[in-house]
Amino acid sequence: MPIRTLRDFLDKHRIRYFIISHSPAYTAQEIAAAAHVPGRELAKTVMVTIDGKLAMAVLPASRQLDFTKLREAAGTEDVLLASEQDFADMFPGCEVGAMPPFGNLYGMDTYVDEALAQDEEIVFNAGAHTELLRLTYQDYERLVEPVVVALSVR
């Protein structure tokens, strides 16, 4: 989803957001540093498969996905890290690794770490390795309707 499509979606729902442009960065920690956003406030999207179906796990950039917790939340043992091949065609117009955490727009479940739900705002990649979007967490949750659970470890 190019940033224009995401912006149109947010505008349609009358969501207030901010775009943060930064120099090219690829890891979550590099992005946080380039954009001057604390790693605990930047959300990263980790693509997984749950029972063979693609899903998004969204967690603070400073943390790692805990597969045991995600398995418990999903109620299955079949949770795996997705390969880039598994999802490369799912996000037309997005750079690989920069897809925004809007699984609902792609027909996939979205799981959000409870640490992000405690913040007033959420900041995430907006389809490119040079742009982030910032909006209130409340608006994000209302639009995406994610499953909010403990998903990460430090």
N, C-alpha and C positions, 0 to 999 in steps of 0.2 A: 504494500500500500504506500504509494508515494505520499509525501507530506501534504500535498494538495488534497488528496482524497480524505485523509484523516482530518485535515482542517475543515473541509466541507461537512464531514460528519459531525464534528464538534460544533460548528456554526449552526447547523440544522437543529441541534439540540440546545442552542443558546448557552453553550459552555464558554466560560472565560478561560483563556489559556495564554501562555507566553511561549515564544520560540526562543531558544538559546542556540546561537551559532557558535561553533568552536572549530579549532584546527582539527584536521583528521586524526582520529583516535579509534582504536579497535577493541581494546580490552575495557572492561567496565571501570577498572581503576584508572586507566589512562583517560577515559572519557570524563570521569569525575574530576580529575586534576585539570584537564584542558578547559572544562566548563566552570571550574571553581565551585563545584557542588560536592558536599561531603559524601563519601562512598556509602554511608548508611542511608542517605536520602535518595540516591540514584537507584532506580529499579532496573534490574536486568531480566531479560526473558530467556529462560532455559527451555528448549524444546524437548519434550519427552513423548514417549508412547505409553499409553495406558490401555491395557488389553488390546494392543495393536492399533489403537486410534491416537492420532496426534493430539497433544494437549500442550498448554503453556503453564510453566511454573514461573512465577514472578517473585523475585526476592531482592533484598538490598544488595548492591554491588559488592559490598564488603563481606558478604557471607557466601556460603556454599550450600547447594541443595542437599538435603538429607533425604535420601531415597527411602529409608525406612519410614520416616514421617509421612512422605507422600504416598507410599503404599498403604499406610494405615488410613490416611484421609480418603484415598480413592477406593478403599475396601477391596484391594486386590494385591496379589504378589507380582503381577505382570506389569511392572513399571521399568522402563528402560530409557536411557539417554538416546534421543533421536540423532541420527547422522544427518549431515547437511543434505545428503541425497534424499533423505526422507521428506524434507520440507522445502527444498530449493524452489520448486515450482508453485508453492502455496502462496507466496507473497510477491506477486508481480510488481515491479517498480521499486521494491525494497532491496537494499544491499543485504547480503547474507550476514546475519548476526546483528542487524539493526532494526529488526521488525518491532513495531510497537506492541505492547501487551494487551491487545484487543482481540482475544481469541473469539469472542462473540461475532466479530465481523467475518470470521473465516469458518464458522461452524464448529469450533473446537472449545472444549472446556478450558477454563482459566482458573488456576489455583494461585492465590496470593498469600505470601508470608504475612503472618499477623503483625510483624514488626513494621511493615509498610502501612498497614491499616491504622497504626497508632499515630502516624504523621499527619499533619494538616494538609500537606501537598505531596504529590508524586511527580517525579521527573523521570523521563524515559526517552530512549531512542525513538526518533520519528521517521524511520525508514532510510536514513543515511548516517554515515559515520561522521557527519559534521553538524548535525542538528538534534537538539533535544526539545521536548515539549514539557511544560510545567502546567499542572492544573490542580485543583483541590482533589484530595483523595476522595472526598464525599461524592464529587461529580463523577470521578472515575468509577467508583463502586456502583453508583446508580446506573451508569451506562453499560458496564461490562457484566455486572452481577457475578463476580468471581466467588469461588469457594475460598473463604479466608480461614487459614489454619497455620499452625506452626510448621514451617517447611525447611528451615535452614539451621545451619550451625556456623559458628564463627570460624 
